[in-house]
Structure formats: C-alpha cells, structure tokens
Amino acid sequence: MQRHLIVLLALACGVAAAQGTPPVRLRATVVSYTAPNLVIKERSGKVMSLTMPDETGVVEVIPTDITSIQPGSFIGTAALTRPDGKLEALEVVVFPEAARGSGEGHYPWDLKPDSSMTNATVAELARSSNGRTLILRYKEGEKTVIVADGVPIVTFRPGDRTLIVPGAKVFIVADVIDDQFIVRRLMIGRNGLTPPM
C-alpha cells in the first residue's frame, strides 16, 4: 500500500508523463461516478466526462496543521513569488515519510496565474507570530517560503473509490487520448475538504 501511495504521489505532484503530451490537471467537484465513468464540474464551471480505469488509484487528502511542518519534513508548496524574491505559500502538503522525494524540485504550477510548485526538504524553519518562514532545499537549489497562518496545510493517505461521491472535491491528473480524458491519479477530500493544490 505504501509503495502504491509513493507511485501515485510521484506522478501526481509535478512529474510529467513519459509521452509527449503533458498530463492535464483538473480541480473539480464530483457530479456522479459509475465505474468507469466519472462526471465532474471543473472549477471553471465546465461539466466534463472522464474515464477512470480500474488501475487508477485514489489518494485521500486530509487536513493537518502548521506544527506538522518541522525541520527535515519533505513538503510540497504551491506559491506566488513576492517582490523580494521569497515565495508566499498558497498551500502546503506535508508528505508521508514513505513518499519523500516525490516530484522534488521547483517548477511552474497552475493553481493560480504565475504560481509555482516546490517539493523539497525543510532545511531551516523560523517561527513567528503569524506563521513560519521556511528554507526549502532540493537537488538544484533552495527557496525561502513564507507560510502565513491560515494557509491550507494537508497530508495524504491511501483512499478508495467509496470516497467518490457527488459533491466531493477532487484534484485529478488526466491524460487526453483521442479527445477522451483518462484519469491517471485522483486526490479527493472528505466532508467538503478541497484538495488545495
């Protein structure tokens, strides 16, 4: 199960598909699911039909808090660059230890215009009255990230398809083959939780 989770996270968190066409990331609400057909309402409001093969795994996104970010933690953070060059976190994922190294690096992300994703180890951490300042190190370099209080902080655990119910919030990585969206990875929140990535 842990190995399965590692593979899912590595593929979902910024690693491009091997084929020439990059995967598509979708942030949406489930409209209906009757295997293998998944209907979602994408954040733009567009209703889309996707195919979810039997081998596609499900990862549950669960809330955690800022105290789970510690020196040595491996995290992912979508962020915007501030005028001073530091990154302002939009969200933080604290990876399970078994998934350390997933998608490591710093690269463009599509949560918001001009946002980036940094998956890296917390090398240094400074606490303040309104959050944390993190020095993140990855193979190619390092970034300074400001994580303000109130920024969504989540982690992952293996999920299953019983979570795919109308109204559930999802983050999907899909391939487009012959104009059909094929779900390759699905991250889902329970009880209204929106995967913040």
N, C-alpha and C positions, 0 to 999 in steps of 0.2 A: 504493500500500500504506500509506504514512504517513497519507494522508487517511482511509483506511478505519479505521485504528487510532484516529485522533483522534475520529471519529464514535462508534466503539464505546465508547471510554472516557468521552466526554462523557455518553453515555446510561447507561452502567453505574454511574457514580460519583456518584449522588445526584440527577441531573436527573430530575424527574418526567415521566411520559408526558403527552402532549398531551391525551389523552382523560381523561374524568372519573375513571375508576378507576385508582388508582396501581398501578404495577408491583409484583410480589412478588419479594422477594429470597430465594433458596434457597441454602443451604450444604449440600453433599451429597457422596456418593460414587457414582460411576457403577456401576450394576449391569449394564446392557447398552445397546448402541446399534446399531440397524439403521435407517438413514435411512428416514423422518424420525422414527422412534420412539426416544426416549431414556427409559430407566428409571433412576431414581436412588433412593438411600436417603438421605433428608433427615436432618439432624443430630438430629432428634427420634426417629429410628428408623423413621419412616413411609416406606414404599416408594411412589413416585409415578411415573406415566407422563406424559411430556410430548411435545409435538410440536416438532421443530426444523426450521423451514422452510429451504429452500435458501439464502435470502439472509442467514440468521443467521451472523454472523461468530464467530470463535474468537480469543481473546487468550490467549497463554501467560504465566503468572505465573512469574517467575524470581527466585531469591534474589540479593540484593546485600548490602552491609554498611553500617555506620553512616558510614563515610568517604565514601559517595556522597551524603550529605546535606551540602550546602555552602550558604553564603550565596548567595542568588539561585536556589536549586533550587525547583522547584514540586513540592509534595508533597501527599499526602492522608494523614490520620491519623485512625483511629478511636480514641477516647479516653474516659476517665471523668474527671469533674470532682472535683478534690481539695477538701478543706475550705478551703484557702487560695485557691480560685478558679482555680488553674492546672489544666491538663489533664495527665493521666497517659496516655501513649500505650499503646494495646493493640497497634498495628501501624502501620507506615509504608509508604506506596507512594511511590517516587520516580518521578515521571512522566518519560517521554521528553520531550525538548525540544519535539518536534512536537506534543505533547499539552498544552502549557502552557495553563492556563486551564480545563481540563476540570472541570466541576462546582464552580467556585470558590464558596466561601462556608463558612458554619458552620451545621449543621442536625442534627436528631435522626438517629440511626442505630440499627440493631437487632442489632449484633454481640453486645452484652450489654445487660441492662436499664439504662436511663438513659445509654447511651453516645451519643456524638455523632460527627459526621464534620466535619473541617475540611480543605478543599482550598485551599491558599494558598501564597504565596511565603515562603521563609525570609528574613526581613529581618535577623535577627541570630542568631548561634549562639555559645554558650559551651560549651566542653568541660569535663568533669570526669572524675574517676577512675572514675565509674560510669555514664557516658553523656553526654547532650547536653541542654542547655536551649535551646529554640528560641523565637524571637519570630516568629510567622506573621502576615503581613498579607494581607488580602483586601479587596475593594471596600468592604465595610461596616464593617470594623474590624480588630482584631488579637486574637490569643490567645497565651498563653505555654504551651508544651508541654514536658513533661519526657519524654525518650526514654531509658529506662534500658537498660543493656547487657542483651542477651538478648531484647529486643523484636524480633519478626519484621520484617525490612525487605526489601521486594521491589520489582521494577520489572516492566515489561511489554514484550512483543514480539509481533508478529503470529504467530498459531498456525494450525493447520489441524485437520481432523477426524481425522487419524490419531492425535491425542493422546487421543481419546475412547475409552478402553479400560476394561474392568472394573477397578475399584479406584482409578481416577484421582479426585482430589479436585477439585470444581468449585464455583464461585460463579456463580449463574445469576440473571439478571433476566428475569422472565417476565410476560406479560400473561395474564389469565384471561378467556377469551371463551367464553361458553356452557358454563361449567364445565370447559373444557379449558385446560390450561396450555400457552402458546405461548412457546417460548424466543426471546427477542429478543437477549440477549447472553449469552455463555458465556466465563467465565475459568477456566482449567484449569492445574493443576500437573503436572509430570512427575516420575516416580520417587518418588511419595509426597508431594510437596510439597503442602501445603494452602494455597490462597489465603487469607490471614489476614484479609481484610476482611469 
